[in-house]
Amino acid sequence: MFGWSSFAASCVFSLLLCDRAAANTEIINFKSDLQHSVDLPQAVVGNWATLNSSHNERRWAVQPAPLGTPLHEVCETDMKSTSASPVACPHELWVTLNLDDANWRDYRAFTLRLSWAASTPADFLIELYSPETVSTFLSNQQQRQITLPEGAPSFREGPPPITRTKYARIRVVDAGVPTPQIQLDRPKPRSSDQVVVPIHFILILEQLYWGFLPASQLPTICFLIPVLLAAAMAVPRLLAYLDPLVLQAREDLNNVASLEKEE
């Protein structure tokens, strides 16, 4: 019994070491299908961050769109263009998902997880693009026509390169509740004039084992399996140990009740 008691005590102590966390999460699971590679303008794509097997987690802070803006309309109008970044919008983030990494070559399913603090109310929208859809998107925005340099080999001369790389477009809008303020001498500020704090979030890209289990959850599963097996073995022994005690206590109570009635 001492062994089982020590094991139970260690499990309880491990739970006490866990910290509580309050956060919101957006998750998108997808398959890494092979697709045609496209020459994208490096003035745009070259400035995008990249997630791969060795650097699959990063932190960002993005300015959310004003309160009340529909998510699907964020960064779709009033696009600002500069020579350094043909597509620039402070309310969105583009990330390259390098799935051609050698360490991920044998995996076909992946998950992209975005988490942010619950104390910063915001709504996120995650969309995945293939190289071809990114090319179409940039062309539709009329920021830059994607053409091959003069004298470069054309895809028509041979089979196009194959890639599993995808691109994630992340948009965020403020979801807070404005606090009414009484100002006698000042005009009521517009929603677009209100200062919005940037939303800090974490983005994690990882492979899925068997198509559904994130790699970061595998250690937890490996820990829970022996714990559950040990509990399944311990419960019958514990019940067998407690049953005689319960029966004895019940018999004692019945005897006490009988004596009280006789008196």
Secondary structure as UniProt FT lines:
FT   HELIX           2..16
FT   STRAND          23..31
FT   STRAND          35..36
FT   HELIX           42..45
FT   TURN            46..47
FT   STRAND          49..51
FT   STRAND          57..62
FT   TURN            67..68
FT   HELIX           71..73
FT   TURN            74..76
FT   TURN            90..91
FT   STRAND          92..97
FT   TURN            99..100
FT   HELIX           102..104
FT   TURN            105..106
FT   STRAND          109..117
FT   TURN            118..119
FT   STRAND          122..129
FT   HELIX           131..140
FT   TURN            141..142
FT   TURN            150..151
FT   HELIX           155..157
FT   STRAND          162..163
FT   STRAND          166..174
FT   HELIX           191..193
FT   STRAND          199..209
FT   TURN            210..212
FT   STRAND          213..214
FT   HELIX           215..217
FT   HELIX           218..262
//
